[in-house]
Amino acid sequence: MVNFIILVLVGGGLGAMLREFVMLMVPNPMDGFPLDILVANLLAAFLLGLVTALHGRRVLSDDVYVLLGAGIMGGMSTFSSFVYGSVVLMHASIASAVVAAVYVVVSLMLGYLAIIVGEKLGGQARRPVAVPAGGG
């Protein structure tokens, strides 16, 4: 249990730093659309789908899966920023409220697709080859 907590803690910190790096790399459009949050969340969704499929195929151990899935991808995706970006848009104007609604729908649809694509790619990965005892 302690191992699980440490892996999630370390992974969450790394994921939060990765999210900030991704958000700094994505330009913000002039209309206030939270493209940086969308990109960070979609990347995290894709990677979560990928590591989930790799774990299901036993390419990744349980500990690596916890570090990557719950830790890094959990820290990289951000529901609070997603909601905050939507609320800021909704309060700006009627036109911005429409953009906010589109942002929510697009985020959910593309997030779902990102998970599916990640799972498909992870499902095609080769399993590690077991080396017989004795190094042979």
C-alpha positions as a LaTeX table, in Angstrom:
\begin{tabular}{lrrr}
\hline
Residue & $x$ (\AA) & $y$ (\AA) & $z$ (\AA) \\
\hline
Met1 & 0.00 & 0.00 & 0.00 \\
Val2 & 2.81 & 2.40 & 0.89 \\
Asn3 & 4.50 & 1.56 & $-2.42$ \\
Phe4 & 1.28 & 2.46 & $-4.27$ \\
Ile5 & 1.03 & 5.82 & $-2.47$ \\
Ile6 & 4.66 & 6.69 & $-3.20$ \\
Leu7 & 4.29 & 5.79 & $-6.89$ \\
Val8 & 1.15 & 7.91 & $-7.26$ \\
Leu9 & 2.75 & 10.79 & $-5.35$ \\
Val10 & 5.92 & 10.82 & $-7.44$ \\
Gly11 & 4.03 & 10.26 & $-10.69$ \\
Gly12 & 1.49 & 12.97 & $-9.87$ \\
Gly13 & 4.26 & 15.51 & $-9.32$ \\
Leu14 & 5.93 & 14.54 & $-12.59$ \\
Gly15 & 2.60 & 14.65 & $-14.41$ \\
Ala16 & 1.79 & 18.12 & $-13.09$ \\
Met17 & 5.18 & 19.38 & $-14.30$ \\
Leu18 & 4.61 & 17.72 & $-17.67$ \\
Arg19 & 1.16 & 19.32 & $-17.92$ \\
Glu20 & 2.63 & 22.77 & $-17.27$ \\
Phe21 & 5.34 & 22.18 & $-19.87$ \\
Val22 & 2.76 & 21.10 & $-22.47$ \\
Met23 & 0.52 & 24.07 & $-21.64$ \\
Leu24 & 3.44 & 26.48 & $-22.04$ \\
Met25 & 4.26 & 24.99 & $-25.44$ \\
Val26 & 0.72 & 25.41 & $-26.83$ \\
Pro27 & $-0.14$ & 28.92 & $-28.04$ \\
Asn28 & $-3.28$ & 30.53 & $-26.63$ \\
Pro29 & $-5.71$ & 31.76 & $-29.28$ \\
Met30 & $-6.82$ & 35.37 & $-28.99$ \\
Asp31 & $-10.46$ & 34.44 & $-28.28$ \\
Gly32 & $-9.59$ & 32.84 & $-24.92$ \\
Phe33 & $-10.28$ & 29.26 & $-26.03$ \\
Pro34 & $-8.34$ & 27.04 & $-23.57$ \\
Leu35 & $-6.44$ & 25.14 & $-26.25$ \\
Asp36 & $-3.53$ & 24.51 & $-23.89$ \\
Ile37 & $-5.76$ & 22.68 & $-21.40$ \\
Leu38 & $-7.44$ & 20.73 & $-24.21$ \\
Val39 & $-4.10$ & 19.55 & $-25.59$ \\
Ala40 & $-2.76$ & 18.54 & $-22.16$ \\
Asn41 & $-5.93$ & 16.59 & $-21.35$ \\
Leu42 & $-6.07$ & 14.87 & $-24.75$ \\
Leu43 & $-2.41$ & 13.87 & $-24.53$ \\
Ala44 & $-3.00$ & 12.47 & $-21.03$ \\
Ala45 & $-6.09$ & 10.57 & $-22.23$ \\
Phe46 & $-4.17$ & 9.06 & $-25.15$ \\
Leu47 & $-1.25$ & 8.05 & $-22.95$ \\
Leu48 & $-3.60$ & 6.59 & $-20.32$ \\
Gly49 & $-5.25$ & 4.45 & $-22.99$ \\
Leu50 & $-1.82$ & 3.34 & $-24.19$ \\
Val51 & $-0.45$ & 2.38 & $-20.75$ \\
Thr52 & $-3.74$ & 0.68 & $-19.83$ \\
Ala53 & $-3.55$ & $-1.54$ & $-22.91$ \\
Leu54 & 0.14 & $-2.25$ & $-22.31$ \\
His55 & $-0.63$ & $-3.22$ & $-18.71$ \\
Gly56 & $-3.51$ & $-5.43$ & $-19.84$ \\
Arg57 & $-1.11$ & $-7.27$ & $-22.16$ \\
Arg58 & 1.39 & $-7.58$ & $-19.29$ \\
Val59 & 3.96 & $-5.41$ & $-21.10$ \\
Leu60 & 3.96 & $-3.10$ & $-18.06$ \\
Ser61 & 4.17 & $-4.28$ & $-14.47$ \\
Asp62 & 1.59 & $-3.24$ & $-11.88$ \\
Asp63 & 4.01 & $-0.76$ & $-10.31$ \\
Val64 & 4.89 & 0.90 & $-13.62$ \\
Tyr65 & 1.19 & 1.07 & $-14.47$ \\
Val66 & 0.38 & 2.81 & $-11.18$ \\
Leu67 & 3.28 & 5.26 & $-11.66$ \\
Leu68 & 2.28 & 6.09 & $-15.24$ \\
Gly69 & $-1.51$ & 5.72 & $-15.19$ \\
Ala70 & $-2.67$ & 6.96 & $-11.80$ \\
Gly71 & 0.43 & 9.08 & $-11.16$ \\
Ile72 & 1.75 & 10.80 & $-14.26$ \\
Met73 & $-1.43$ & 10.74 & $-16.39$ \\
Gly74 & $-3.52$ & 11.70 & $-13.34$ \\
Gly75 & $-1.24$ & 14.66 & $-12.66$ \\
Met76 & $-1.06$ & 15.63 & $-16.32$ \\
Ser77 & $-4.81$ & 15.73 & $-16.92$ \\
Thr78 & $-6.71$ & 18.34 & $-15.03$ \\
Phe79 & $-10.42$ & 18.38 & $-14.47$ \\
Ser80 & $-10.27$ & 21.59 & $-12.44$ \\
Ser81 & $-8.55$ & 23.50 & $-15.26$ \\
Phe82 & $-11.01$ & 22.03 & $-17.75$ \\
Val83 & $-13.97$ & 23.29 & $-15.73$ \\
Tyr84 & $-12.32$ & 26.64 & $-14.97$ \\
Gly85 & $-11.61$ & 27.28 & $-18.66$ \\
Ser86 & $-15.23$ & 26.46 & $-19.48$ \\
Val87 & $-16.63$ & 28.75 & $-16.76$ \\
Val88 & $-14.41$ & 31.67 & $-17.80$ \\
Leu89 & $-15.65$ & 31.32 & $-21.36$ \\
Met90 & $-19.28$ & 31.02 & $-20.29$ \\
His91 & $-19.17$ & 34.24 & $-18.29$ \\
Ala92 & $-17.44$ & 36.32 & $-20.98$ \\
Ser93 & $-20.35$ & 36.71 & $-23.42$ \\
Ile94 & $-23.15$ & 34.83 & $-25.16$ \\
Ala95 & $-20.84$ & 33.97 & $-28.04$ \\
Ser96 & $-18.20$ & 32.75 & $-25.59$ \\
Ala97 & $-20.81$ & 30.61 & $-23.84$ \\
Val98 & $-21.44$ & 28.85 & $-27.15$ \\
Val99 & $-17.68$ & 28.36 & $-27.57$ \\
Ala100 & $-17.56$ & 26.95 & $-24.02$ \\
Ala101 & $-20.28$ & 24.43 & $-24.84$ \\
Val102 & $-18.40$ & 23.39 & $-27.97$ \\
Tyr103 & $-15.20$ & 23.13 & $-25.90$ \\
Val104 & $-16.86$ & 20.78 & $-23.41$ \\
Val105 & $-18.31$ & 18.56 & $-26.14$ \\
Val106 & $-15.08$ & 18.53 & $-28.16$ \\
Ser107 & $-13.03$ & 17.75 & $-25.04$ \\
Leu108 & $-15.23$ & 14.79 & $-24.14$ \\
Met109 & $-15.46$ & 13.40 & $-27.67$ \\
Leu110 & $-11.77$ & 13.80 & $-28.50$ \\
Gly111 & $-10.80$ & 12.55 & $-25.04$ \\
Tyr112 & $-12.81$ & 9.40 & $-25.64$ \\
Leu113 & $-11.19$ & 8.94 & $-29.05$ \\
Ala114 & $-7.72$ & 9.54 & $-27.60$ \\
Ile115 & $-8.27$ & 6.76 & $-25.05$ \\
Ile116 & $-9.47$ & 4.39 & $-27.78$ \\
Val117 & $-6.51$ & 5.18 & $-30.07$ \\
Gly118 & $-4.07$ & 4.72 & $-27.18$ \\
Glu119 & $-5.65$ & 1.39 & $-26.28$ \\
Lys120 & $-5.51$ & 0.23 & $-29.90$ \\
Leu121 & $-1.83$ & 1.14 & $-30.22$ \\
Gly122 & $-1.03$ & $-0.43$ & $-26.86$ \\
Gly123 & $-2.91$ & $-3.57$ & $-27.84$ \\
Gln124 & $-0.66$ & $-3.98$ & $-30.87$ \\
Ala125 & 2.57 & $-3.74$ & $-28.87$ \\
Arg126 & 4.72 & $-6.80$ & $-28.61$ \\
Arg127 & 4.96 & $-8.56$ & $-25.29$ \\
Pro128 & 8.41 & $-8.81$ & $-23.76$ \\
Val129 & 10.16 & $-12.07$ & $-24.52$ \\
Ala130 & 10.82 & $-14.22$ & $-21.46$ \\
Val131 & 14.47 & $-15.14$ & $-21.09$ \\
Pro132 & 14.97 & $-18.68$ & $-19.82$ \\
Ala133 & 16.77 & $-19.16$ & $-16.52$ \\
Gly134 & 20.49 & $-19.39$ & $-17.04$ \\
Gly135 & 20.58 & $-16.55$ & $-19.59$ \\
Gly136 & 20.33 & $-18.91$ & $-22.54$ \\
\hline
\end{tabular}
